[in-house]
């Protein structure tokens, strides 16, 4: 097995937007008079747009807005927040550029396509990614393998020859289920569950400490 491609997650890896997603969706549920549950944030991380919109609509706000309306409402709020400030993770742009010198890059994100395109354009790295997939474009979100499997297919590279860089429990599980080598860069505010972290072949505290050579060494 040889490393032939690197696939990034986006939220929590390239941009520090997990806190923003939580704030926006929690605020939205509150506005709708809904009930934010203790495990809601953990459940939401990795869900596709369709999945989290259904969850908010049916489980948290008692159907006061349809899933389609919920998705539109929340994504509009997220777009407005991105326009104010896009919180890139430290060394995100530099890491993408460095890895692109050695490997084709893919991206498998739970964010909607609209937000993926905004982020990559803002970073100035759109052209460096050979394939990008939003889980709204596949049948199932993370922890199912669909997003990562779709990226590998678009790259034309077997999943077992790809390494995935992830931060969340469901993301780690998704990449592992797709058959990729799993690289964990845990988010300090939302650390992955121990069983999910155990799926990682390599754990790096930050992107700045992660190199293409380090990943290639553990794939061999």
Backbone as CSV, one residue per row, in Angstrom:
resi,resn,N_x,N_y,N_z,CA_x,CA_y,CA_z,C_x,C_y,C_z
1,UNK,0.838,-1.188,0.000,0.000,0.000,0.000,0.881,1.249,0.000
2,UNK,0.582,2.175,-0.882,1.358,3.409,-0.987,0.428,4.604,-0.919
3,UNK,0.903,5.668,-0.356,0.101,6.886,-0.267,0.058,7.568,-1.627
4,UNK,-1.157,7.774,-2.158,-1.317,8.396,-3.467,-2.130,9.684,-3.425
5,UNK,-2.859,9.925,-2.332,-3.667,11.146,-2.241,-3.956,11.455,-0.781
6,UNK,-4.213,12.719,-0.522,-4.599,13.167,0.817,-5.958,13.848,0.724
7,UNK,-6.847,13.469,1.632,-8.211,14.007,1.638,-8.447,14.742,2.958
8,UNK,-8.813,15.996,2.859,-9.071,16.815,4.034,-10.559,16.836,4.398
9,UNK,-10.844,16.868,5.688,-12.114,17.376,6.173,-11.986,18.901,6.172
10,UNK,-13.079,19.625,6.337,-12.993,21.088,6.329,-13.252,21.694,7.703
11,UNK,-14.485,21.551,8.212,-14.813,22.155,9.506,-14.053,21.469,10.630
12,UNK,-13.309,22.268,11.384,-12.525,21.729,12.480,-11.114,21.354,12.088
13,UNK,-10.858,21.239,10.791,-9.510,20.926,10.299,-8.913,22.146,9.605
14,UNK,-9.604,22.663,8.590,-9.115,23.842,7.869,-9.677,25.141,8.431
15,UNK,-10.890,25.088,8.929,-11.502,26.283,9.519,-12.104,25.929,10.873
16,UNK,-12.026,26.871,11.793,-12.500,26.623,13.156,-13.957,27.031,13.271
17,UNK,-14.809,26.362,12.512,-16.214,26.763,12.472,-17.148,25.861,13.274
18,UNK,-16.632,24.799,13.893,-17.518,23.996,14.721,-18.168,24.850,15.818
19,UNK,-17.421,25.749,16.492,-18.092,26.614,17.475,-19.137,27.528,16.839
20,UNK,-18.891,27.967,15.603,-19.850,28.836,14.922,-21.109,28.060,14.571
21,UNK,-20.932,26.848,14.019,-22.091,25.999,13.723,-22.914,25.771,14.988
22,UNK,-22.249,25.472,16.102,-22.990,25.225,17.342,-23.745,26.480,17.769
23,UNK,-23.083,27.622,17.750,-23.715,28.872,18.173,-24.918,29.209,17.291
24,UNK,-24.743,29.072,15.973,-25.818,29.427,15.046,-27.001,28.471,15.189
25,UNK,-26.724,27.172,15.199,-27.837,26.226,15.279,-28.497,26.244,16.657
26,UNK,-27.702,26.406,17.711,-28.281,26.495,19.056,-29.176,27.734,19.161
27,UNK,-28.684,28.867,18.620,-29.470,30.093,18.637,-30.754,29.954,17.840
28,UNK,-30.659,29.247,16.714,-31.834,29.040,15.868,-32.880,28.200,16.597
29,UNK,-32.438,27.132,17.225,-33.365,26.280,17.976,-34.027,27.084,19.091
30,UNK,-33.250,27.930,19.756,-33.799,28.769,20.821,-34.842,29.742,20.264
31,UNK,-34.538,30.350,19.114,-35.487,31.276,18.482,-36.819,30.589,18.171
32,UNK,-36.718,29.317,17.797,-37.915,28.553,17.432,-38.620,27.970,18.648
33,UNK,-38.103,28.276,19.848,-38.714,27.736,21.053,-38.470,26.250,21.231
34,UNK,-37.365,25.769,20.670,-37.068,24.340,20.710,-36.239,23.933,21.912
35,UNK,-35.758,22.697,21.880,-35.022,22.108,23.003,-33.681,21.578,22.505
36,UNK,-32.600,22.216,22.907,-31.248,21.748,22.593,-30.874,20.692,23.617
37,UNK,-30.559,19.474,23.149,-30.284,18.363,24.047,-28.792,18.287,24.400
38,UNK,-28.449,17.659,25.524,-27.038,17.566,25.931,-26.137,16.922,24.884
39,UNK,-26.674,15.993,24.084,-25.851,15.304,23.092,-26.034,15.857,21.683
40,UNK,-26.748,16.987,21.553,-27.076,17.502,20.227,-25.840,17.820,19.398
41,UNK,-24.868,18.545,19.957,-23.699,18.928,19.167,-22.923,17.713,18.683
42,UNK,-22.746,16.716,19.555,-22.038,15.499,19.148,-22.783,14.796,18.020
43,UNK,-24.092,14.776,18.088,-24.883,14.113,17.049,-24.796,14.863,15.726
44,UNK,-24.763,16.183,15.794,-24.764,16.987,14.576,-23.457,16.901,13.801
45,UNK,-22.350,16.737,14.494,-21.046,16.756,13.829,-20.920,15.590,12.860
46,UNK,-20.827,15.902,11.585,-20.718,14.879,10.551,-21.991,14.644,9.769
47,UNK,-23.142,15.090,10.313,-24.386,14.903,9.572,-24.364,15.708,8.280
48,UNK,-24.999,15.177,7.254,-25.180,15.928,6.020,-26.211,17.026,6.258
49,UNK,-26.303,17.965,5.314,-27.291,19.041,5.435,-28.693,18.476,5.603
50,UNK,-29.026,17.517,4.779,-30.358,16.905,4.848,-30.597,16.266,6.218
51,UNK,-29.592,15.574,6.734,-29.752,14.868,8.006,-29.924,15.833,9.178
52,UNK,-29.067,16.876,9.235,-29.210,17.764,10.399,-30.459,18.637,10.286
53,UNK,-30.871,18.967,9.061,-32.089,19.758,8.909,-33.310,18.968,9.370
54,UNK,-33.362,17.694,9.031,-34.455,16.837,9.491,-34.421,16.703,11.007
55,UNK,-33.233,16.504,11.560,-33.080,16.351,13.006,-33.562,17.604,13.750
56,UNK,-33.111,18.786,13.302,-33.554,20.017,13.949,-35.063,20.202,13.810
57,UNK,-35.554,19.989,12.604,-36.973,20.202,12.348,-37.857,19.266,13.171
58,UNK,-37.542,17.990,13.134,-38.434,17.000,13.732,-38.191,16.769,15.218
59,UNK,-36.919,16.825,15.634,-36.596,16.462,17.013,-36.444,17.656,17.947
60,UNK,-36.051,18.803,17.412,-35.716,19.922,18.296,-36.709,21.075,18.249
61,UNK,-37.369,21.304,17.097,-38.290,22.448,17.031,-39.711,22.015,16.693
62,UNK,-39.972,20.726,16.828,-41.348,20.205,16.697,-42.025,20.580,15.386
63,UNK,-41.254,20.587,14.292,-41.838,20.795,12.979,-42.313,22.202,12.698
64,UNK,-41.857,23.181,13.460,-42.288,24.569,13.231,-41.776,25.112,11.901
65,UNK,-40.709,24.517,11.386,-40.200,24.806,10.044,-39.882,23.470,9.396
66,UNK,-40.086,23.363,8.094,-39.771,22.124,7.383,-38.250,21.952,7.326
67,UNK,-37.778,20.741,7.081,-36.334,20.550,6.939,-35.723,21.456,5.878
68,UNK,-36.416,21.663,4.784,-35.904,22.533,3.722,-35.785,23.974,4.212
69,UNK,-36.770,24.413,4.969,-36.732,25.765,5.527,-35.640,25.893,6.581
70,UNK,-35.488,24.870,7.400,-34.436,24.883,8.423,-33.064,25.000,7.770
71,UNK,-32.821,24.174,6.751,-31.530,24.211,6.066,-31.266,25.591,5.487
72,UNK,-32.247,26.174,4.824,-32.079,27.493,4.233,-31.821,28.557,5.294
73,UNK,-32.589,28.501,6.377,-32.433,29.474,7.464,-31.030,29.423,8.058
74,UNK,-30.571,28.219,8.379,-29.285,28.059,9.059,-28.129,28.398,8.117
75,UNK,-28.202,27.945,6.874,-27.116,28.223,5.935,-27.021,29.721,5.650
76,UNK,-28.154,30.404,5.582,-28.126,31.858,5.425,-27.398,32.511,6.593
77,UNK,-27.674,32.047,7.797,-27.007,32.600,8.975,-25.514,32.295,8.965
78,UNK,-25.153,31.084,8.543,-23.736,30.727,8.466,-23.024,31.566,7.406
79,UNK,-23.649,31.779,6.269,-23.053,32.596,5.210,-22.785,34.009,5.709
80,UNK,-23.738,34.553,6.478,-23.562,35.895,7.028,-22.384,35.934,7.996
81,UNK,-22.245,34.885,8.798,-21.119,34.836,9.735,-19.796,34.711,8.997
82,UNK,-19.763,33.896,7.930,-18.545,33.755,7.135,-18.158,35.091,6.497
83,UNK,-19.155,35.858,6.084,-18.884,37.151,5.461,-18.245,38.114,6.456
84,UNK,-18.615,37.971,7.735,-18.036,38.823,8.776,-16.600,38.401,9.093
85,UNK,-16.401,37.095,9.201,-15.081,36.586,9.593,-15.015,35.090,9.332
86,UNK,-13.966,34.656,8.652,-13.763,33.236,8.399,-12.584,32.773,9.248
87,UNK,-12.845,32.029,10.309,-11.788,31.664,11.260,-10.944,30.471,10.792
88,UNK,-9.933,30.746,10.006,-9.064,29.671,9.529,-8.278,29.064,10.690
89,UNK,-8.059,27.771,10.612,-7.191,27.124,11.589,-5.743,27.550,11.325
90,UNK,-4.922,27.622,12.363,-3.523,27.988,12.160,-2.833,27.075,11.146
91,UNK,-2.123,27.677,10.214,-1.348,26.965,9.196,-2.201,26.203,8.185
92,UNK,-3.491,26.494,8.116,-4.356,25.751,7.198,-3.945,25.955,5.746
93,UNK,-3.792,27.195,5.336,-3.421,27.480,3.945,-2.044,26.916,3.637
94,UNK,-1.105,27.122,4.545,0.261,26.638,4.331,0.309,25.117,4.222
95,UNK,-0.498,24.426,5.040,-0.514,22.959,5.010,-1.088,22.450,3.696
96,UNK,-2.189,23.031,3.260,-2.778,22.619,1.985,-1.785,22.825,0.851
97,UNK,-1.150,23.971,0.798,-0.197,24.257,-0.274,0.999,23.298,-0.234
98,UNK,1.479,23.005,0.958,2.631,22.102,1.089,2.266,20.688,0.648
99,UNK,1.102,20.200,1.058,0.697,18.842,0.687,0.424,18.733,-0.811
100,UNK,-0.093,19.817,-1.396,-0.407,19.798,-2.830,0.841,19.679,-3.694
101,UNK,1.992,19.975,-3.134,3.239,19.837,-3.885,3.614,18.374,-4.081
102,UNK,3.072,17.494,-3.219,3.449,16.078,-3.264,2.330,15.132,-3.662
103,UNK,1.079,15.531,-3.429,-0.042,14.613,-3.656,-1.259,15.342,-4.214
104,UNK,-2.085,14.641,-4.990,-3.395,15.208,-5.329,-4.236,15.290,-4.057
105,UNK,-5.050,16.336,-3.974,-5.841,16.565,-2.774,-7.330,16.406,-3.047
106,UNK,-8.034,15.892,-2.053,-9.482,15.837,-2.079,-10.023,16.458,-0.803
107,UNK,-11.324,16.684,-0.791,-11.975,17.218,0.399,-13.332,16.563,0.553
108,UNK,-13.611,16.070,1.766,-14.910,15.465,2.079,-15.467,16.193,3.289
109,UNK,-16.489,16.991,3.070,-16.999,17.867,4.119,-18.484,17.670,4.348
110,UNK,-18.891,17.868,5.601,-20.315,17.851,5.915,-20.971,19.196,5.647
111,UNK,-20.178,20.208,5.347,-20.751,21.512,5.011,-21.460,21.450,3.664
112,UNK,-22.467,22.285,3.472,-23.121,22.344,2.157,-22.169,22.900,1.109
113,UNK,-22.412,22.554,-0.138,-21.565,22.980,-1.257,-21.353,24.493,-1.258
114,UNK,-22.426,25.215,-0.991,-22.346,26.678,-0.989,-21.254,27.201,-0.049
115,UNK,-21.124,26.596,1.134,-20.135,27.053,2.101,-18.738,26.516,1.782
116,UNK,-18.664,25.295,1.254,-17.360,24.758,0.838,-16.706,25.684,-0.170
117,UNK,-17.469,26.086,-1.175,-16.912,26.929,-2.232,-16.462,28.283,-1.687
118,UNK,-17.229,28.838,-0.741,-16.853,30.121,-0.135,-15.530,29.991,0.614
119,UNK,-15.390,28.923,1.385,-14.188,28.738,2.202,-12.943,28.536,1.340
120,UNK,-13.015,27.625,0.372,-11.840,27.344,-0.449,-11.450,28.558,-1.282
121,UNK,-12.446,29.308,-1.747,-12.150,30.529,-2.500,-11.475,31.560,-1.599
122,UNK,-11.979,31.716,-0.387,-11.386,32.658,0.556,-9.945,32.277,0.888
123,UNK,-9.695,30.984,0.995,-8.343,30.504,1.296,-7.404,30.633,0.096
124,UNK,-7.987,30.742,-1.095,-7.175,30.811,-2.299,-6.601,29.476,-2.718
125,UNK,-7.313,28.379,-2.383,-6.778,27.043,-2.662,-7.717,26.192,-3.513
126,UNK,-8.747,26.781,-4.067,-9.724,25.999,-4.837,-9.056,25.136,-5.902
127,UNK,-8.139,25.713,-6.635,-7.499,24.994,-7.738,-6.592,23.863,-7.267
128,UNK,-6.249,23.839,-5.996,-5.353,22.799,-5.482,-6.090,21.499,-5.162
129,UNK,-7.411,21.556,-5.124,-8.187,20.354,-4.812,-8.700,19.725,-6.101
130,UNK,-8.316,18.464,-6.326,-8.735,17.741,-7.521,-10.207,17.331,-7.439
131,UNK,-10.696,17.074,-6.230,-12.098,16.700,-6.064,-12.571,17.130,-4.683
132,UNK,-13.791,17.651,-4.627,-14.407,18.027,-3.359,-15.829,17.494,-3.339
133,UNK,-16.235,16.988,-2.177,-17.574,16.415,-2.029,-18.205,16.937,-0.750
134,UNK,-19.433,17.384,-0.869,-20.254,17.687,0.297,-21.125,16.481,0.577
135,UNK,-21.330,16.178,1.846,-22.169,15.015,2.136,-23.632,15.256,1.755
136,UNK,-23.998,16.498,1.414,-25.345,16.705,0.876,-25.443,16.139,-0.549
137,UNK,-24.300,15.796,-1.139,-24.268,15.273,-2.501,-24.201,13.744,-2.543
138,UNK,-24.169,13.109,-1.381,-24.162,11.643,-1.316,-25.328,11.194,-0.455
139,UNK,-25.549,9.898,-0.404,-26.742,9.393,0.279,-26.691,9.608,1.776
140,UNK,-25.513,9.353,2.384,-25.420,9.408,3.840,-24.255,10.292,4.277
141,UNK,-24.455,10.981,5.395,-23.379,11.774,5.975,-22.466,10.920,6.840
142,UNK,-21.482,11.555,7.432,-20.588,10.865,8.355,-21.375,10.470,9.605
143,UNK,-21.151,9.297,10.181,-19.994,8.409,10.063,-20.038,7.394,8.914
144,UNK,-21.065,7.419,8.085,-21.068,6.542,6.915,-19.903,6.919,5.997
145,UNK,-19.401,5.989,5.209,-18.217,6.243,4.381,-18.485,6.970,3.070
146,UNK,-19.739,7.303,2.782,-20.137,7.756,1.446,-19.320,8.935,0.915
147,UNK,-19.116,9.956,1.737,-18.380,11.135,1.276,-16.950,10.820,0.905
148,UNK,-16.269,10.082,1.753,-14.880,9.729,1.466,-14.778,8.776,0.285
149,UNK,-15.711,7.847,0.189,-15.710,6.931,-0.959,-15.915,7.701,-2.258
150,UNK,-16.785,8.713,-2.227,-17.046,9.503,-3.427,-15.822,10.303,-3.847
151,UNK,-15.109,10.859,-2.882,-13.888,11.610,-3.203,-12.854,10.694,-3.843
152,UNK,-12.664,9.518,-3.263,-11.690,8.574,-3.823,-12.058,8.208,-5.260
153,UNK,-13.338,7.997,-5.508,-13.782,7.653,-6.860,-13.495,8.789,-7.836
154,UNK,-13.730,10.020,-7.411,-13.458,11.176,-8.269,-11.962,11.339,-8.526
155,UNK,-11.166,11.015,-7.525,-9.709,11.073,-7.690,-9.196,9.945,-8.572
156,UNK,-9.978,8.868,-8.658,-9.532,7.688,-9.399,-8.468,6.911,-8.652
157,UNK,-8.520,6.987,-7.308,-7.520,6.341,-6.455,-8.243,5.473,-5.428
158,UNK,-7.745,4.274,-5.215,-8.371,3.374,-4.249,-8.337,4.000,-2.856
159,UNK,-9.418,3.870,-2.085,-9.440,4.474,-0.748,-8.271,4.057,0.134
160,UNK,-7.842,2.804,-0.003,-6.749,2.343,0.850,-5.420,3.025,0.527
161,UNK,-5.361,3.724,-0.592,-4.158,4.479,-0.931,-4.319,5.978,-0.649
162,UNK,-5.362,6.307,0.113,-5.614,7.701,0.507,-5.480,7.833,2.013
163,UNK,-5.037,8.990,2.442,-5.040,9.333,3.865,-6.029,10.454,4.084
164,UNK,-6.834,10.338,5.133,-7.848,11.340,5.443,-7.464,12.064,6.725
165,UNK,-7.564,13.395,6.693,-7.240,14.205,7.865,-8.546,14.689,8.475
166,UNK,-8.812,14.258,9.691,-10.099,14.488,10.353,-9.910,14.953,11.795
167,UNK,-10.979,15.527,12.350,-10.925,15.970,13.744,-12.017,15.357,14.618
168,UNK,-13.186,15.071,14.055,-14.334,14.671,14.867,-14.516,13.161,14.919
169,UNK,-15.285,12.729,15.900,-15.558,11.300,16.041,-16.187,10.726,14.788
170,UNK,-17.259,11.355,14.303,-17.949,10.816,13.127,-17.089,10.913,11.878
171,UNK,-16.256,11.946,11.784,-15.358,12.055,10.645,-14.316,10.957,10.638
172,UNK,-13.739,10.678,11.799,-12.756,9.602,11.906,-13.379,8.255,11.549
173,UNK,-14.588,8.045,12.035,-15.283,6.789,11.733,-15.605,6.678,10.251
174,UNK,-15.981,7.787,9.639,-16.314,7.802,8.222,-15.106,7.436,7.364
175,UNK,-13.986,8.079,7.638,-12.769,7.809,6.861,-12.314,6.364,7.031
176,UNK,-12.386,5.867,8.262,-11.993,4.479,8.515,-12.921,3.510,7.794
177,UNK,-14.224,3.798,7.815,-15.192,2.927,7.145,-14.970,2.898,5.641
178,UNK,-14.433,3.992,5.095,-14.146,4.042,3.657,-12.871,3.290,3.306
179,UNK,-12.095,2.925,4.323,-10.868,2.173,4.080,-9.623,3.020,3.961
180,UNK,-9.724,4.303,4.318,-8.558,5.188,4.230,-7.709,5.114,5.494
181,UNK,-6.449,5.476,5.362,-5.606,5.676,6.535,-6.104,6.939,7.228
182,UNK,-6.346,6.827,8.513,-6.965,7.930,9.254,-5.910,8.726,10.019
183,UNK,-5.891,10.022,9.775,-4.995,10.941,10.475,-5.866,11.868,11.306
184,UNK,-5.637,11.902,12.608,-6.460,12.716,13.503,-5.725,13.990,13.905
185,UNK,-6.440,15.102,13.773,-5.982,16.378,14.327,-7.133,16.852,15.215
186,UNK,-7.202,16.369,16.458,-8.372,16.617,17.301,-8.590,18.102,17.588
187,UNK,-9.855,18.495,17.562,-10.210,19.863,17.929,-10.194,19.953,19.453
188,UNK,-9.511,20.960,20.020,-9.402,21.028,21.483,-10.727,21.213,22.205
189,UNK,-11.693,21.855,21.550,-12.991,22.083,22.198,-13.937,20.911,22.021
190,UNK,-13.761,20.157,20.941,-14.631,19.020,20.648,-13.790,17.771,20.425
191,UNK,-13.117,17.275,21.458,-12.252,16.110,21.265,-13.048,14.876,20.857
192,UNK,-12.494,14.069,19.970,-13.211,12.861,19.547,-13.291,11.830,20.661
193,UNK,-14.268,10.958,20.538,-14.416,9.876,21.510,-13.216,8.938,21.421
194,UNK,-12.843,8.338,22.541,-11.662,7.454,22.545,-11.724,6.353,21.497
195,UNK,-12.907,5.745,21.305,-12.992,4.662,20.336,-12.785,5.166,18.918
196,UNK,-13.209,6.408,18.636,-12.996,6.985,17.307,-11.534,7.364,17.113
197,UNK,-10.936,7.946,18.139,-9.528,8.331,18.046,-8.633,7.111,17.860
198,UNK,-9.061,5.987,18.406,-8.284,4.750,18.275,-8.210,4.271,16.825
199,UNK,-9.073,4.778,15.966,-9.046,4.404,14.548,-7.919,5.103,13.788
200,UNK,-7.337,6.134,14.400,-6.302,6.916,13.726,-4.952,6.223,13.767
201,UNK,-4.303,6.206,12.622,-2.938,5.666,12.536,-1.926,6.674,13.065
202,UNK,-2.273,7.944,12.918,-1.392,9.022,13.361,-2.251,10.114,13.985
203,UNK,-1.817,10.631,15.141,-2.510,11.732,15.805,-1.541,12.900,15.913
204,UNK,-1.972,14.057,15.411,-1.147,15.262,15.471,-1.902,16.342,16.244
205,UNK,-1.238,17.017,17.176,-1.932,18.058,17.954,-2.429,19.219,17.103
206,UNK,-1.686,19.545,16.041,-2.053,20.668,15.173,-1.668,20.360,13.736
207,UNK,-2.253,21.120,12.815,-1.847,21.008,11.412,-0.389,21.388,11.232
208,UNK,0.064,22.370,11.986,1.433,22.856,11.839,2.466,21.764,12.099
209,UNK,2.087,20.773,12.906,3.008,19.689,13.243,2.842,18.474,12.343
210,UNK,1.975,18.599,11.340,1.706,17.479,10.440,2.368,17.726,9.092
211,UNK,3.082,16.737,8.593,3.742,16.870,7.297,3.359,15.710,6.388
212,UNK,3.515,15.921,5.097,3.233,14.856,4.132,4.151,13.666,4.369
213,UNK,5.405,13.926,4.746,6.349,12.839,5.006,5.906,12.002,6.197
214,UNK,5.415,12.662,7.238,4.954,11.928,8.414,3.789,11.010,8.059
215,UNK,2.891,11.489,7.204,1.770,10.654,6.789,2.249,9.506,5.918
216,UNK,3.132,9.793,4.970,3.642,8.748,4.082,4.351,7.660,4.878
217,UNK,5.056,8.041,5.937,5.788,7.082,6.752,4.851,6.086,7.456
218,UNK,3.666,6.555,7.895,2.764,5.650,8.605,1.910,4.826,7.642
219,UNK,1.785,5.282,6.397,1.019,4.515,5.414,1.788,3.307,4.928
220,UNK,3.107,3.426,4.879,3.908,2.311,4.367,3.752,1.059,5.220
